[in-house]
Amino acid sequence: METRAGDPGAFAQFDLSRVDSPSFVVDAARLRQNLSVLADVRDRAGIKLLSALKAFSMWSTAPIVGEYLDGVCTSGLWEARLASEFYDGEIATYCAAYKPEDLDEILRLSDHVIFNSPQQIVRCSAIIAAARARGEAFDIGLRINPLHPEGEVPRYDPCAPHSRLGFPIDQLTEEHMELVDGIHMHTLCEQDFEPLRRTWDVAFDYLEPYFGQFKWVNLGGGHHITRADYQRDELVEFLIDLQDDTQAEVYLEPGEAVALDAGILVGTVLDIGENGMPVAITDISATCHMPDVIEAPYRPAMLGELPQLDSEIDEGAGGAVRLGGPSCLAGDVIGDYRFASGPQVGQRFAFLDQAHYSMVKTTTFNGVPLPSIWLWDSETDHLECIKRFGYEDFRDRLS
């Protein structure tokens, strides 16, 4: 999987020695820029736009997010709690399956509670009725699977065969629709407008008999709206038409687009050896700090990386250095990179576009330390350490 981001932006001038290593550094100015683009689409289309905490939940930036967007979407009880504690606006919660003991609080905290199947709505009907009897106000939604795969990688495609995410749209009935206030559909991953249009064209035929029956339709996330080449004008026109057709309010839930190219992960070269090519050990671990590098897999862009020459592609690694983490996992390999000079032991470097997903997926496997978190404003040059992690963070998650 090839990343479609990696714009260094203001980070091209950032002194990597200003922070400890490893560290995530998020640029508040770039974050505001992304949010401004999203808010413009929201305003022109007349929709509502939520930030997906599953992708970017750096809650110290919640006041910035709240200036632009209508709220957040969450993936279960703990994210819903985080949303209610720090974020302004609406809360929409979706989970593939709810534990009955969690649902009371989720219903209390959320404006929309979205289920993965109508049968779970029925099983939870007593809990839902009791919450409404107590005066809780919320909508019930159903996530559908349009059965139209558009993803590059099947494991990230909710429409892949035998997917567990969403109720198959060809099984939808009038009885199911009577259970819900809205429809949720999340099928994209780092994609532009045309996959959304094609997916809606498929879903339209199934949902048209119910137009006017549901209050809202939520098109989920995976929309790369803040990428420079995204077709935003076409998206706005599409969203306006969709509302006219369905007579429903429309929601989008971008996650990656909120923090696209807004953060870097700074590391240090710890050792360099030779094994058929130069191999460097760094204090950044793909396994612990950027698990999508292994899971997707994909190769993150590096700040200041030299392009690989055609001759090197023909000959193999050429002048590249293989970068890997400090863990004991043999597969803890980030990729092969060409440095402008070096690298040398002790040299700082950074991977681009690491604010989303990487930050929320970090682990302390092998006792590898977690990266610190810094907030930088490239417009004012204000730099603040938001959080450092220590041994106690590793110890206290164990028993």
C-alpha positions, -999 to 999 in steps of 0.1 A, spaced: 0 0 0 15 33 -11 10 64 11 -8 92 -8 4 118 17 39 128 29 39 166 23 66 179 46 50 214 48 65 235 76 83 204 90 109 209 63 123 238 84 117 222 118 148 215 139 145 178 150 168 183 179 142 205 197 123 175 208 133 142 225 135 110 207 113 93 198 86 119 196 54 127 177 52 164 167 19 178 156 17 211 138 -14 231 151 -12 254 121 -15 225 96 -43 210 117 -62 243 115 -56 243 77 -71 208 73 -100 217 95 -107 249 76 -109 228 43 -133 204 60 -154 232 74 -156 248 39 -170 216 24 -194 212 53 -207 248 49 -210 247 11 -228 213 11 -250 221 42 -240 189 60 -226 180 93 -190 169 97 -175 149 127 -139 141 135 -132 104 139 -114 98 172 -103 63 161 -78 81 138 -68 111 158 -77 115 195 -50 139 207 -75 155 230 -52 185 238 -62 197 203 -99 193 210 -104 231 213 -90 235 178 -112 208 164 -142 223 181 -137 256 164 -144 241 130 -164 208 132 -197 197 145 -185 170 169 -168 137 169 -175 100 162 -164 73 185 -159 35 185 -171 24 219 -175 34 255 -140 47 262 -139 69 232 -174 81 240 -162 91 275 -132 109 260 -155 127 236 -179 138 264 -150 150 286 -130 170 261 -148 176 228 -176 200 219 -206 191 197 -223 159 187 -211 124 195 -219 95 172 -209 61 184 -206 30 163 -193 -4 175 -193 -38 158 -210 -52 189 -219 -36 222 -216 -52 256 -250 -48 273 -232 -35 305 -217 -7 284 -247 4 265 -265 24 292 -236 48 294 -231 49 256 -267 58 252 -264 86 278 -233 101 262 -241 98 225 -264 116 201 -263 88 176 -258 51 186 -252 30 155 -255 -7 155 -239 -33 132 -270 -54 128 -308 -51 133 -308 -83 155 -286 -66 180 -309 -36 181 -338 -60 189 -318 -78 216 -309 -44 232 -345 -30 228 -352 -31 266 -320 -12 274 -329 14 247 -364 17 260 -353 21 296 -328 49 286 -355 68 267 -379 64 297 -352 81 318 -353 110 294 -321 102 274 -323 117 239 -305 98 211 -310 84 177 -305 47 167 -287 40 135 -278 9 115 -245 4 96 -250 -12 62 -226 -30 40 -232 -19 3 -214 -51 -9 -193 -29 -32 -156 -33 -25 -134 -4 -35 -104 -8 -11 -69 -14 -23 -61 -38 6 -89 -63 15 -82 -63 53 -90 -26 52 -121 -29 30 -154 -32 49 -170 -46 18 -145 -74 13 -161 -109 11 -174 -122 44 -168 -88 61 -180 -85 97 -187 -48 94 -222 -36 84 -255 -53 77 -256 -66 41 -277 -42 22 -294 -69 1 -309 -82 33 -325 -49 44 -362 -50 49 -390 -26 59 -391 -42 94 -354 -34 98 -359 2 88 -387 7 113 -360 1 141 -338 30 131 -335 67 127 -306 68 104 -283 48 81 -245 46 84 -222 35 56 -184 34 59 -166 17 30 -135 38 20 -99 40 31 -77 69 21 -97 74 -11 -109 103 -33 -144 111 -45 -151 87 -73 -151 55 -51 -177 73 -30 -199 81 -60 -197 45 -73 -205 31 -39 -236 54 -35 -248 44 -69 -250 8 -57 -265 17 -24 -291 41 -40 -311 13 -56 -314 -6 -23 -322 25 -2 -345 44 -25 -377 27 -13 -369 41 22 -361 77 12 -381 99 35 -382 73 63 -347 79 78 -336 112 93 -300 111 84 -274 92 64 -238 90 76 -212 83 49 -185 75 74 -148 81 69 -120 72 46 -125 104 25 -91 121 18 -109 155 15 -79 176 26 -55 161 1 -45 187 -25 -59 167 -54 -92 157 -39 -122 166 -60 -139 188 -34 -163 207 -57 -176 174 -71 -181 162 -35 -201 193 -25 -224 189 -55 -228 152 -48 -237 159 -11 -263 185 -21 -279 161 -45 -278 133 -20 -297 154 5 -323 163 -21 -328 127 -30 -330 112 4 -346 142 23 -322 133 51 -294 151 68 -259 140 57 -229 133 79 -193 127 71 -168 113 96 -132 120 83 -104 108 105 -72 108 86 -82 140 67 -83 159 99 -47 153 107 -33 146 72 3 157 70 0 174 103 25 153 123 59 137 122 75 109 142 111 119 151 137 92 158 174 86 162 198 62 145 212 40 173 235 16 154 245 8 118 258 -26 105 262 -43 72 244 -74 60 244 -73 22 233 -37 26 236 -11 53 212 -19 82 204 7 108 187 2 142 166 31 153 146 40 184 114 41 162 98 7 160 74 -2 132 58 -28 155 54 -5 185 50 29 169 38 25 133 20 -9 132 3 -1 99 37 -3 83 35 -40 90 -3 -45 89 -11 -27 57 17 -29 48 30 4 36 62 25 35 60 58 53 77 88 36 108 102 53 116 138 58 144 149 34 146 115 18 165 113 -15 146 98 -45 157 63 -55 176 63 -87 165 42 -117 199 24 -116 194 16 -79 159 1 -86 175 -21 -113 204 -32 -91 184 -36 -59 188 -16 -27 217 5 -42 225 34 -18 196 27 5 198 19 42 174 -5 58 158 10 89 144 -12 116 133 -9 152 149 -20 185 124 -48 193 132 -85 191 106 -90 163 125 -100 131 98 -82 111 103 -49 129 115 -33 96 103 1 85 118 1 50 148 11 28 157 48 26 183 70 10 197 97 33 211 130 19 242 122 40 250 93 62 232 82 81 254 84 112 249 69 146 231 96 167 216 112 136 180 125 139 154 118 112 116 118 109 88 101 92 60 122 77 22 120 81 23 102 114 -3 122 134 -32 99 125 -35 62 133 2 58 144 -4 78 176 -35 59 186 -20 25 178 13 26 198 22 -2 221 50 -10 246 57 -45 233 91 -56 244 93 -27 268 100 -3 239 93 32 252 64 52 238 71 84 218 66 117 236 39 139 222 46 175 212 24 203 198 41 228 176 26 258 159 45 265 127 29 300 124 41 312 159 69 286 164 55 279 198 65 243 209 50 225 239 56 190 252 21 176 258 31 143 273 61 121 281 59 85 289 80 66 314 86 31 328 55 35 349 33 36 318 47 3 308 45 -12 342 10 -1 351 -6 -17 321 7 -51 333 0 -70 365 
